Structure formats: structure tokens, C-alpha cells
Amino acid sequence: MKQPLLHNKTAATFNSEYHFQVGVAVLLTKIGLFFVFNN
């Protein structure tokens, strides 16, 4: 009975970490493009 709960918690944690990494990647990409276009 505990397995589905554990799976859902793990999925939620993975989802939030995934969105965080995507946000960081987008931010770094924007910063990189900013420097490229200003040089």
C-alpha cells in the first residue's frame, strides 16, 4: 500500500527538479545570447 504513495512523491520531486533545471537552462541560454549579441 505504501508503494504508490512513494512513487507519487518521487515523481513529484523529479518533476519539480526537472522544471527547476529547465528554468536554469533557459536562464543561462538567455544570458549567453545576451553576451553574444552585445559583443
C-alpha positions in Angstrom: 0.0 0.0 0.0 2.9 2.3 0.6 4.5 1.8 -2.8 2.1 4.1 -4.9 2.5 6.9 -2.3 6.3 6.6 -2.5 6.1 6.5 -6.3 3.9 9.7 -6.4 6.2 11.5 -4.0 9.3 10.6 -6.1 7.5 11.6 -9.3 6.6 15.0 -7.8 10.1 15.6 -6.6 11.5 14.6 -10.0 9.0 16.9 -11.7 9.9 19.9 -9.6 13.6 19.3 -10.1 13.1 18.9 -13.8 11.3 22.2 -14.1 14.0 23.9 -12.0 16.7 22.6 -14.2 14.8 23.7 -17.3 14.4 27.1 -15.8 18.1 27.4 -15.1 19.0 26.2 -18.6 16.7 28.8 -20.2 18.1 31.5 -18.0 21.7 30.5 -18.9 20.8 30.4 -22.6 19.3 33.9 -22.4 22.4 35.2 -20.6 24.6 33.5 -23.2 22.7 35.0 -26.1 22.8 38.4 -24.4 26.6 38.4 -24.3 26.8 37.0 -27.9 24.7 39.8 -29.3 26.4 42.5 -27.3 29.9 41.5 -28.4 
